[in-house]
């Protein structure tokens, strides 16, 4: 609930949003960190990025574990 309010408060502004406890990346944050026993990776919420004025370098897009919307 607090995460959703924070993301809603900055929607439309040039703010990169990152969450930790959303492996399915459904929170509407731009970046979702994914923790595994041996590694940390991330997923990009391409829909959230495309709705913002933030431009993500294509190399970051290729690094992301999955591009879910």
Phi and psi restraints in degrees (value plus and minus 20) as a CYANA .aco file:
   2 UNK   PHI     -86.4   -46.4
   2 UNK   PSI     -57.9   -17.9
   3 UNK   PHI     -83.7   -43.7
   3 UNK   PSI     -65.7   -25.7
   4 UNK   PHI     -81.0   -41.0
   4 UNK   PSI     -60.6   -20.6
   5 UNK   PHI     -85.3   -45.3
   5 UNK   PSI     -62.1   -22.1
   6 UNK   PHI     -85.1   -45.1
   6 UNK   PSI     -62.6   -22.6
   7 UNK   PHI     -86.2   -46.2
   7 UNK   PSI     -62.0   -22.0
   8 UNK   PHI     -83.0   -43.0
   8 UNK   PSI     -55.5   -15.5
   9 UNK   PHI     -86.8   -46.8
   9 UNK   PSI     -47.4    -7.4
  10 UNK   PHI    -126.1   -86.1
  10 UNK   PSI     -18.8    21.2
  11 UNK   PHI     -77.3   -37.3
  11 UNK   PSI     113.4   153.4
  12 UNK   PHI      68.0   108.0
  12 UNK   PSI     -26.2    13.8
  13 UNK   PHI    -125.0   -85.0
  13 UNK   PSI     138.1   178.1
  14 UNK   PHI     -98.1   -58.1
  14 UNK   PSI      48.1    88.1
  15 UNK   PHI    -146.7  -106.7
  15 UNK   PSI     106.4   146.4
  16 UNK   PHI    -101.1   -61.1
  16 UNK   PSI     105.8   145.8
  17 UNK   PHI    -124.7   -84.7
  17 UNK   PSI     114.1   154.1
  18 UNK   PHI    -152.3  -112.3
  18 UNK   PSI     113.5   153.5
  19 UNK   PHI    -145.7  -105.7
  19 UNK   PSI     138.1   178.1
  20 UNK   PHI    -124.7   -84.7
  20 UNK   PSI     -61.9   -21.9
  21 UNK   PHI    -122.7   -82.7
  21 UNK   PSI      33.6    73.6
  22 UNK   PHI    -167.1  -127.1
  22 UNK   PSI      49.8    89.8
  23 UNK   PHI     -82.3   -42.3
  23 UNK   PSI     -44.2    -4.2
  24 UNK   PHI    -105.1   -65.1
  24 UNK   PSI     -27.8    12.2
  25 UNK   PHI      38.8    78.8
  25 UNK   PSI      28.9    68.9
  26 UNK   PHI    -121.8   -81.8
  26 UNK   PSI     -19.4    20.6
  27 UNK   PHI    -101.2   -61.2
  27 UNK   PSI     -23.0    17.0
  28 UNK   PHI      53.8    93.8
  28 UNK   PSI      -9.4    30.6
  29 UNK   PHI     -94.7   -54.7
  29 UNK   PSI     139.1   179.1
  30 UNK   PHI     -97.3   -57.3
  30 UNK   PSI     -59.9   -19.9
  31 UNK   PHI    -143.9  -103.9
  31 UNK   PSI     111.4   151.4
  32 UNK   PHI    -140.7  -100.7
  32 UNK   PSI      95.6   135.6
  33 UNK   PHI     -96.5   -56.5
  33 UNK   PSI     119.8   159.8
  34 UNK   PHI    -142.4  -102.4
  34 UNK   PSI      98.1   138.1
  35 UNK   PHI    -120.0   -80.0
  35 UNK   PSI     111.1   151.1
  36 UNK   PHI    -144.9  -104.9
  36 UNK   PSI     144.8   184.8
  37 UNK   PHI     -74.9   -34.9
  37 UNK   PSI     -55.5   -15.5
  38 UNK   PHI    -130.5   -90.5
  38 UNK   PSI     -21.2    18.8
  39 UNK   PHI    -181.1  -141.1
  39 UNK   PSI     143.2   183.2
  40 UNK   PHI    -142.5  -102.5
  40 UNK   PSI     111.7   151.7
  41 UNK   PHI    -151.0  -111.0
  41 UNK   PSI    -193.5  -153.5
  42 UNK   PHI    -167.8  -127.8
  42 UNK   PSI     137.6   177.6
  43 UNK   PHI    -139.3   -99.3
  43 UNK   PSI     126.6   166.6
  44 UNK   PHI    -125.2   -85.2
  44 UNK   PSI     112.7   152.7
  45 UNK   PHI    -111.2   -71.2
  45 UNK   PSI      74.2   114.2
  46 UNK   PHI     -81.3   -41.3
  46 UNK   PSI     -54.9   -14.9
  47 UNK   PHI     -82.2   -42.2
  47 UNK   PSI     -66.0   -26.0
  48 UNK   PHI     -83.9   -43.9
  48 UNK   PSI     -60.1   -20.1
  49 UNK   PHI     -84.9   -44.9
  49 UNK   PSI     -63.9   -23.9
  50 UNK   PHI     -86.9   -46.9
  50 UNK   PSI     -47.1    -7.1
  51 UNK   PHI     -98.7   -58.7
  51 UNK   PSI     -32.1     7.9
  52 UNK   PHI    -118.5   -78.5
  52 UNK   PSI     154.2   194.2
  53 UNK   PHI    -113.2   -73.2
  53 UNK   PSI     -15.6    24.4
  54 UNK   PHI     -98.0   -58.0
  54 UNK   PSI     117.2   157.2
  55 UNK   PHI    -130.6   -90.6
  55 UNK   PSI     103.6   143.6
  56 UNK   PHI    -118.6   -78.6
  56 UNK   PSI     111.0   151.0
  57 UNK   PHI     -79.6   -39.6
  57 UNK   PSI     116.6   156.6
  58 UNK   PHI     -76.6   -36.6
  58 UNK   PSI     -47.0    -7.0
  59 UNK   PHI     -86.8   -46.8
  59 UNK   PSI     -52.9   -12.9
  60 UNK   PHI     -89.5   -49.5
  60 UNK   PSI     -59.6   -19.6
  61 UNK   PHI     -78.2   -38.2
  61 UNK   PSI     -61.6   -21.6
  62 UNK   PHI     -89.4   -49.4
  62 UNK   PSI     -48.8    -8.8
  63 UNK   PHI     -95.3   -55.3
  63 UNK   PSI     -43.8    -3.8
  64 UNK   PHI     -83.8   -43.8
  64 UNK   PSI     126.7   166.7
  65 UNK   PHI     -87.8   -47.8
  65 UNK   PSI     -55.2   -15.2
  66 UNK   PHI    -180.9  -140.9
  66 UNK   PSI     128.2   168.2
  67 UNK   PHI    -130.4   -90.4
  67 UNK   PSI      62.9   102.9
  68 UNK   PHI    -116.8   -76.8
  68 UNK   PSI     130.2   170.2
